């Protein structure tokens, strides 16, 4: 099987990441890849969020995003007081307006 690098497509404030079939592009990090049917149905979106400073902030953003229909998972790389990287895994389309509203509701700003 040939692993293709993630392909990125800009969509307004967000970046859509097409799954590559394995984390790390097949680099052998020890995490099993999802079955092809799950990978094909799942989409990733990467966001930049300002204003988070601690684990409480991470939990607030995670809870608001997870409450959106179609969001299956949220991972956040916290940069306290700076711009944090937020990755969402979705199984259904989620509008940019819904994402922005969820982040606003948590008290932070989508970059």
C-alpha positions as CSV (number, residue, x, y, z in Angstrom):
1,X,0.0,0.0,0.0
2,X,1.3,3.5,-0.9
3,X,0.6,6.2,1.7
4,X,0.0,9.7,0.2
5,X,0.8,12.8,2.2
6,X,-2.1,14.7,3.6
7,X,-3.6,17.1,1.1
8,X,-4.6,20.5,2.4
9,X,-7.4,22.7,1.0
10,X,-8.0,26.2,2.4
11,X,-11.7,26.9,3.2
12,X,-12.1,30.4,4.5
13,X,-10.8,30.4,8.1
14,X,-10.2,26.7,8.1
15,X,-8.0,24.1,6.4
16,X,-9.4,20.8,5.4
17,X,-7.1,17.9,5.7
18,X,-7.8,14.8,3.7
19,X,-6.7,11.8,5.7
20,X,-3.6,10.0,4.6
21,X,-4.6,6.6,6.0
22,X,-2.1,6.7,8.9
23,X,-0.9,9.2,11.4
24,X,2.6,10.5,10.8
25,X,2.3,9.5,7.1
26,X,3.2,5.9,7.8
27,X,6.2,6.8,10.1
28,X,5.5,4.0,12.4
29,X,4.6,5.9,15.6
30,X,2.8,2.8,17.0
31,X,-0.7,4.1,16.5
32,X,-2.8,1.7,14.4
33,X,-4.5,3.3,11.4
34,X,-8.3,3.3,11.1
35,X,-9.9,1.0,8.6
36,X,-10.2,2.5,5.2
37,X,-14.0,2.9,5.5
38,X,-13.6,5.0,8.6
39,X,-10.8,7.1,7.1
40,X,-12.8,7.8,4.0
41,X,-15.8,8.9,6.1
42,X,-13.8,11.1,8.4
43,X,-12.4,14.6,7.6
44,X,-10.0,16.7,9.6
45,X,-10.1,20.5,9.9
46,X,-7.4,22.6,11.4
47,X,-8.1,25.9,13.1
48,X,-6.1,28.6,14.8
49,X,-7.6,30.1,18.0
50,X,-6.3,33.0,20.1
51,X,-6.8,33.6,23.8
52,X,-6.4,30.2,25.4
53,X,-4.0,30.2,28.4
54,X,-4.6,26.9,30.3
55,X,-6.1,23.5,30.5
56,X,-9.5,25.0,31.4
57,X,-9.4,27.0,28.2
58,X,-8.7,23.8,26.2
59,X,-11.6,22.0,27.9
60,X,-14.0,24.9,27.2
61,X,-13.1,24.9,23.5
62,X,-13.2,21.1,23.2
63,X,-16.6,20.9,24.8
64,X,-18.1,23.6,22.6
65,X,-16.7,22.0,19.4
66,X,-17.7,18.4,20.4
67,X,-21.2,19.6,20.9
68,X,-21.5,20.4,17.2
69,X,-23.2,17.8,15.1
70,X,-20.7,15.9,13.0
71,X,-17.6,16.6,15.2
72,X,-16.1,13.3,16.4
73,X,-13.0,14.5,18.1
74,X,-10.9,17.6,19.0
75,X,-7.2,17.9,19.7
76,X,-5.6,21.1,20.8
77,X,-1.9,22.2,20.9
78,X,-2.1,24.9,23.5
79,X,0.2,27.9,23.1
80,X,-0.6,29.8,26.3
81,X,-1.4,33.4,25.5
82,X,-0.6,32.9,21.8
83,X,-2.3,31.2,18.8
84,X,-3.2,27.6,19.6
85,X,-3.7,24.9,16.9
86,X,-7.0,23.1,17.1
87,X,-7.7,19.9,15.1
88,X,-11.2,18.6,14.6
89,X,-12.2,15.2,13.2
90,X,-15.6,15.3,11.6
91,X,-17.9,12.7,10.1
92,X,-20.4,15.2,8.6
93,X,-20.0,18.7,7.2
94,X,-19.7,21.5,9.8
95,X,-20.1,25.1,8.7
96,X,-17.4,27.7,9.4
97,X,-20.2,29.8,11.0
98,X,-21.0,27.0,13.5
99,X,-17.3,26.5,14.3
100,X,-16.8,30.3,14.9
101,X,-20.0,30.5,17.0
102,X,-18.8,27.5,19.2
103,X,-15.4,29.1,19.7
104,X,-17.0,32.5,20.5
105,X,-19.3,30.8,23.0
106,X,-16.3,29.3,24.7
107,X,-14.9,32.8,25.0
108,X,-12.1,32.7,22.4
109,X,-11.4,34.0,18.9
110,X,-11.0,32.1,15.7
111,X,-8.0,33.5,13.7
